[in-house]
Amino acid sequence: MKYKTINIKNGGYLESIEGNPDWYFCKKYNDNFLDLFEAEEIIKSGNKFDGNNVYLVHYPDGKVFNLFERRENIYIERPVYSKGKIYFLEVDFNKNTMILNSFKCDDILSSYDLNSIKKIETEISLSEIEDCYNLLLEIEPIMIVRCPNNGTFEIIYPERKTYKIENEESFVFRDYDDMYFSKWVEEPEYKEFIILRDFHTGEKREVYCGDIFRMPNGEIWKIK
């Protein structure tokens, strides 16, 4: 069997980027894993967060790309892919700002100056949200969302929307006007459901027992 060694300093856990089979990422921290909300809590308590980094890895050559430098009190969330670009959500607690960055995939592979190919899509003040709990990038198209686990689902970018959802309900992905959520019930027996909501209104359009997946080529498979 053939083996390939991917050189990321001190190793790491490789994860796929949904919607593109050619790109993977690895989140790196100074010490233990921290999610975005945990980093925010550290800073709010008066301490500093050492910062984290996210490396991109290209398949099949195994090339590693370091698009960001680790910086104090700045958190880089997991990337997403959309229409030839890879997007990163950068939360800068020094400036109290969230920044949506994008990189064209072709430019990443051909550029010698990765910082020069970064495009800032938008900047939003953290004062516009309650906190960073479950603050994420989602697709398709690209969105900044927040899932506060209080019976609501919030879209922050590219427009502001708030839906009322059920407590056992969680967001899966968007397919333009279709918003897919999953829900579980335990009685009389454990089952999982997919709930299709309208993007514009948040109203339910379909509920079925099963699951749904976005495949590596972007195709959506419904399991019923």
C-alpha positions in Angstrom: 0.0 0.0 0.0 1.2 3.5 -0.9 1.6 6.1 1.9 1.8 9.9 1.6 3.2 12.1 4.3 1.4 15.5 4.7 3.7 18.0 6.4 1.7 20.0 8.9 3.7 21.2 11.9 3.0 18.8 14.8 0.4 16.9 12.9 -3.4 17.5 13.0 -6.8 16.1 12.1 -7.7 16.3 8.4 -11.3 17.2 7.5 -13.0 17.4 4.0 -14.5 20.6 2.7 -18.1 20.0 1.7 -18.9 20.3 -1.9 -15.3 19.9 -3.3 -13.4 16.5 -3.3 -10.0 18.2 -4.0 -9.7 20.3 -0.8 -9.3 19.4 2.9 -8.5 21.5 6.0 -6.8 21.1 9.4 -7.5 23.4 12.3 -4.5 24.0 14.6 -4.3 25.4 18.1 -1.5 26.3 20.4 -2.7 23.8 23.1 -6.0 22.0 23.2 -8.9 22.3 20.9 -11.2 25.3 21.5 -14.3 26.2 19.6 -15.1 29.8 18.8 -17.5 30.3 21.7 -14.9 28.9 24.2 -12.3 31.4 22.8 -14.8 34.2 23.2 -15.4 33.2 26.8 -11.7 33.2 27.6 -11.4 36.7 26.2 -14.5 38.0 28.0 -13.0 36.6 31.3 -10.0 39.0 30.9 -7.6 36.5 29.6 -6.0 36.1 26.1 -6.6 33.6 23.4 -3.4 32.5 21.7 -5.2 32.3 18.3 -5.5 29.4 15.9 -4.8 28.6 12.3 -6.4 26.6 9.5 -4.2 24.9 6.9 -5.6 23.8 3.5 -4.5 20.5 2.0 -4.9 19.8 -1.8 -5.7 16.4 -3.2 -4.1 14.4 -4.8 -0.7 16.1 -4.5 -0.9 16.7 -0.8 0.3 20.3 -1.0 -0.2 22.3 2.2 -1.2 26.0 2.2 -0.9 28.3 5.2 -3.3 31.2 4.4 -3.3 32.8 7.8 -0.8 33.6 10.6 -1.8 32.7 14.1 -2.6 35.9 15.9 -3.6 36.6 19.5 -7.4 36.9 20.1 -8.2 36.0 16.5 -10.2 32.8 15.7 -10.4 31.2 12.2 -13.4 29.0 11.7 -13.7 25.9 9.4 -13.8 26.9 5.7 -16.5 26.2 3.2 -16.4 25.9 -0.6 -18.7 27.7 -3.1 -18.4 28.3 -6.8 -14.6 28.0 -7.2 -13.7 29.8 -3.9 -12.9 28.8 -0.4 -14.3 31.0 2.3 -13.1 31.5 5.9 -14.8 33.3 8.8 -12.3 35.2 10.8 -13.4 36.6 14.2 -11.1 39.4 15.4 -11.9 40.0 19.1 -9.3 42.8 19.1 -11.4 44.8 16.7 -14.8 43.2 17.8 -15.4 42.2 14.2 -16.2 39.2 12.1 -14.6 39.1 8.6 -15.6 36.9 5.7 -12.6 36.1 3.6 -12.4 34.3 0.2 -9.7 32.8 -1.9 -10.1 31.5 -5.5 -9.0 27.9 -5.6 -7.0 28.4 -8.8 -5.1 31.4 -7.3 -4.2 29.3 -4.2 -2.5 26.7 -6.4 -0.6 29.2 -8.5 0.2 32.1 -6.2 3.5 32.7 -4.4 1.9 35.4 -2.2 -1.2 33.9 -0.6 -2.0 37.1 1.4 -2.3 39.0 -1.9 -5.1 36.8 -3.2 -7.3 37.1 -0.1 -10.5 39.0 -0.7 -12.6 40.5 2.1 -16.2 39.9 1.2 -17.7 41.7 4.2 -17.0 42.9 7.8 -19.6 42.8 10.5 -19.4 44.1 14.0 -19.8 41.5 16.8 -22.1 44.0 18.5 -24.8 42.9 16.0 -25.0 39.5 17.6 -25.6 38.3 21.2 -22.5 36.0 21.2 -20.5 33.7 19.0 -22.2 30.5 20.1 -22.5 28.2 16.9 -21.4 31.1 14.6 -20.6 29.4 11.3 -20.3 29.6 7.6 -22.8 27.6 5.6 -23.8 27.1 1.9 -25.4 27.3 -0.7 -25.0 30.3 -1.4 -22.5 31.4 1.2 -24.1 32.5 4.5 -22.9 33.5 8.0 -25.4 31.9 10.4 -25.8 31.5 14.2 -27.6 28.6 15.9 -28.1 29.8 19.5 -30.0 26.7 20.7 -32.9 28.7 22.0 -35.6 27.8 19.5 -34.3 30.1 16.8 -32.0 30.0 13.7 -30.3 33.2 12.6 -28.9 34.3 9.3 -26.5 37.2 9.6 -25.2 37.5 6.1 -26.0 38.2 3.2 -29.2 39.3 4.8 -30.7 39.2 8.3 -33.4 36.6 9.1 -34.5 34.7 12.2 -36.6 31.6 12.1 -38.4 29.9 14.9 -37.4 26.2 15.0 -38.1 23.3 17.4 -35.7 22.5 20.2 -34.7 19.1 18.7 -34.1 20.8 15.3 -30.7 21.6 13.9 -29.6 23.1 10.6 -28.1 20.8 7.9 -27.6 23.0 4.8 -29.2 25.4 2.4 -29.9 24.8 -1.3 -30.9 28.3 -2.3 -34.6 28.7 -1.5 -34.6 25.3 0.3 -33.4 25.3 4.0 -32.9 21.7 5.3 -33.0 21.0 9.1 -32.8 17.7 10.9 -35.0 16.7 13.9 -35.0 13.7 16.3 -37.7 12.2 18.4 -37.3 9.6 21.1 -40.9 8.5 21.8 -42.5 6.1 21.1 -39.2 5.1 19.4 -36.1 7.0 18.2 -36.4 8.5 14.7 -34.8 11.2 12.7 -36.6 13.5 10.3 -35.6 16.0 7.7 -37.6 19.3 7.7 -37.6 21.5 4.6 -38.2 25.1 5.3 -38.7 28.0 2.9 -35.7 30.4 2.9 -37.9 33.5 2.6 -40.4 32.7 5.3 -39.0 29.9 7.4 -42.2 28.0 7.1 -42.2 24.2 6.8 -42.7 22.9 3.3 -42.0 19.2 3.8 -41.2 16.8 6.7 -40.0 13.2 6.1 -38.3 10.4 8.1 -34.8 9.9 6.8 -31.7 11.9 6.1 -30.1 14.1 3.5 -26.5 14.5 2.3 -24.6 16.9 0.0 -22.2 14.6 -1.9 -18.5 15.5 -2.8 -19.6 16.6 -6.3 -22.3 18.9 -4.8 -25.2 16.6 -5.7 -27.9 16.2 -2.9 -29.0 12.7 -1.9 -32.2 12.3 0.1 -32.5 9.2 2.2 -36.2 8.3 2.7 
